Amino acid sequence: MKISRIIAYVVLLAFIFSLPTIVRGNGYYIHVLILCVVNVILASSLRAITTTGQISLGHAGFMSVGAYTCAILVMKLGVSAYAGMILGGLVAALLAIIIAFPVTRVKTLYLAMLTLFLGVFISLGLTEFRSVTGGTSGIIGIPALNKISILGINIDFATRAANFYFISIVMLIVLVFLYSLDQSYVGKTFKAIAQDEALASSTGINVTKYKVAIFCIGCFIAGVAGGFDAHYLTVITPDSFGIFPSIYIIIYVIVGGPNRFAGAIIGAVVLTIVPEAFRAFKEYQPLFFVAVLYLVVFLLPGGLVTIPQYLRFSLRNIFKGRAAHAGD
Amino acid sequence: MLETRQLSKHFKGLVAINNVDFNVGQKELVGVIGPNGAGKTTFFNLVTGFLKPTSGKILFEGRDITGKPPHAIAGLGIVRTFQLDRIYHDFTVLANVEIASHLQARIGFIESIFKTRPYRKKEQSARENAMQILQFLGFQDKKDELARNLSHGHQKLLGIAVALAAKPKLLLLDEPLAGMNVQEVGHTLELIRQIRAEGTGVLLIEHNMRAVMSTCDRLLVLNFGTEIARGTCEEIQRNKDVIQAYLGAKRNAA
């Protein structure tokens, strides 16, 4: 790796970890930052699934499976919060494996319908199994993350900043993992499958295996994020993981730019912060998302991530135009 | 090497392939011809596992491969090309062939995340395999071009390169010459002969009769899913049934 790159990463890391200080410990701002980080995790994991040409309209459903599993295990069985998060992810991945086989066999509109239905089904299930999930009122009073002591320093998760540091570390691990996968031979194979499944299978690629694997990985990550959400918010209800959150995650990916790894990250950050800035118009949030989606699809089909490219291109055209005029 | 026994495929009422008994020997170059809709491509789809036969058996090197999925059949050594230019349009030429080296590379998930030493070796060997094939096809100067920007003839050649990267023992070519100009046809035929000379069996569907007659050892002629003739090129050229299938019978014949 080039030294300039390493320096860039270190600066970025330092920036991320100094964010709570930059916002002067303001609780609300840190809350928004945590939302950003969670959404980055969700959008990136969904984007990984889309690289194989699949789409899931039920991603928040898997998040809720992680959140509920984690909450129930921690509160009823006394499992530690961290083990609970991992187990929540595993249960989400297990559910993903079970439903992945029908899911990976259908395409386009049918796949969208199937995953949408799945999300609704999970949400209904959480509402109906009152004895375990608390029905519509959900689960209340989930404890904060356990204290950790590293090298004699006690980290108490009573503060929001500590939660932010924790989930940021989780995000970095997830991003490094997904990025390495994306840039590897396996990641290229995903993109090959997205382009032509028949061709891929004719050269010996087990298309189903690859699609199921990335679907499960994506759902595992969503489940872990859900587990964190449960501990951070201390309250989870079926509503917090309905259809809208699932669709928002897709919009993050599309608006950011699905063809580039950074796209999902940029989309999630921008579309988390901007609506928060206009909190007074909260009822119009779905309208805002749809408007942004339309604008991006028509004006910037490659997503926000292509803005620098687009600017460079238009600037060059302007200069070229001038040069042509000067030559007249 | 490849053998089909009483192979049949029905689509609802339509009989696409009807009791075809056929075999291809080691290093043989066999042509499959017949009028449009004769079931040639369906035959390929059955052999490569893209379609499941209604009845009958397919054997490859003595092993029953009936009903196996396409990737498993490719793993055993039967690789096909497609009639349409099926290539990865958004990849470079090199990347197209690299990804098709999958069977040789056998790269796992975990090692590709940690970029271990074996991973880098395997990736390197996939690249070398791809470069070798591109050189074989005289394609190396185009390796960094996007596949979608290639000419039609080059896209067809890339389709063959992709199939070759999977190191087939038996290569099934579905109309490789369609839409090519005279020069490209000559070049491609020369390549097909060379592929065979290097020890790969070839099964060729083609409408260009001059090309078929000049390259194939043997022919299988299908019409309405049924075998109507087989034999050497000379035998087929004299065969009445074949001439009738292609040109139609005279009304007052017989």
HADDOCK unambig.tbl for C-alpha pairs under 7 A between the chains (distance, minus, plus):
assign (segid A and resid 177 and name CA) (segid B and resid 113 and name CA) 6.51 0.50 0.50
assign (segid A and resid 180 and name CA) (segid B and resid 113 and name CA) 5.12 0.50 0.50
assign (segid A and resid 181 and name CA) (segid B and resid 112 and name CA) 6.37 0.50 0.50
assign (segid A and resid 181 and name CA) (segid B and resid 113 and name CA) 5.10 0.50 0.50
assign (segid A and resid 184 and name CA) (segid B and resid 112 and name CA) 5.72 0.50 0.50
assign (segid A and resid 185 and name CA) (segid B and resid 112 and name CA) 6.86 0.50 0.50
assign (segid A and resid 186 and name CA) (segid B and resid 109 and name CA) 6.59 0.50 0.50
assign (segid A and resid 186 and name CA) (segid B and resid 112 and name CA) 6.70 0.50 0.50
assign (segid A and resid 189 and name CA) (segid B and resid 99 and name CA) 6.25 0.50 0.50
assign (segid A and resid 192 and name CA) (segid B and resid 88 and name CA) 6.31 0.50 0.50
assign (segid A and resid 195 and name CA) (segid B and resid 88 and name CA) 5.95 0.50 0.50
assign (segid A and resid 196 and name CA) (segid B and resid 88 and name CA) 6.67 0.50 0.50
assign (segid A and resid 199 and name CA) (segid B and resid 86 and name CA) 6.55 0.50 0.50
assign (segid A and resid 201 and name CA) (segid B and resid 70 and name CA) 5.77 0.50 0.50
assign (segid A and resid 201 and name CA) (segid B and resid 71 and name CA) 4.71 0.50 0.50
assign (segid A and resid 202 and name CA) (segid B and resid 70 and name CA) 5.80 0.50 0.50
assign (segid A and resid 202 and name CA) (segid B and resid 71 and name CA) 5.82 0.50 0.50
assign (segid A and resid 202 and name CA) (segid B and resid 74 and name CA) 5.99 0.50 0.50
assign (segid A and resid 202 and name CA) (segid B and resid 79 and name CA) 6.13 0.50 0.50
assign (segid A and resid 202 and name CA) (segid B and resid 80 and name CA) 6.50 0.50 0.50
assign (segid A and resid 203 and name CA) (segid B and resid 71 and name CA) 6.60 0.50 0.50
assign (segid A and resid 203 and name CA) (segid B and resid 74 and name CA) 5.81 0.50 0.50
assign (segid A and resid 203 and name CA) (segid B and resid 79 and name CA) 6.43 0.50 0.50
assign (segid A and resid 203 and name CA) (segid B and resid 100 and name CA) 5.62 0.50 0.50
assign (segid A and resid 203 and name CA) (segid B and resid 163 and name CA) 6.35 0.50 0.50
assign (segid A and resid 203 and name CA) (segid B and resid 166 and name CA) 5.48 0.50 0.50
assign (segid A and resid 204 and name CA) (segid B and resid 71 and name CA) 3.90 0.50 0.50
assign (segid A and resid 204 and name CA) (segid B and resid 72 and name CA) 6.36 0.50 0.50
assign (segid A and resid 204 and name CA) (segid B and resid 74 and name CA) 4.80 0.50 0.50
assign (segid A and resid 204 and name CA) (segid B and resid 75 and name CA) 5.39 0.50 0.50
assign (segid A and resid 204 and name CA) (segid B and resid 103 and name CA) 6.12 0.50 0.50
assign (segid A and resid 205 and name CA) (segid B and resid 71 and name CA) 5.49 0.50 0.50
assign (segid A and resid 205 and name CA) (segid B and resid 102 and name CA) 6.81 0.50 0.50
assign (segid A and resid 206 and name CA) (segid B and resid 71 and name CA) 5.52 0.50 0.50
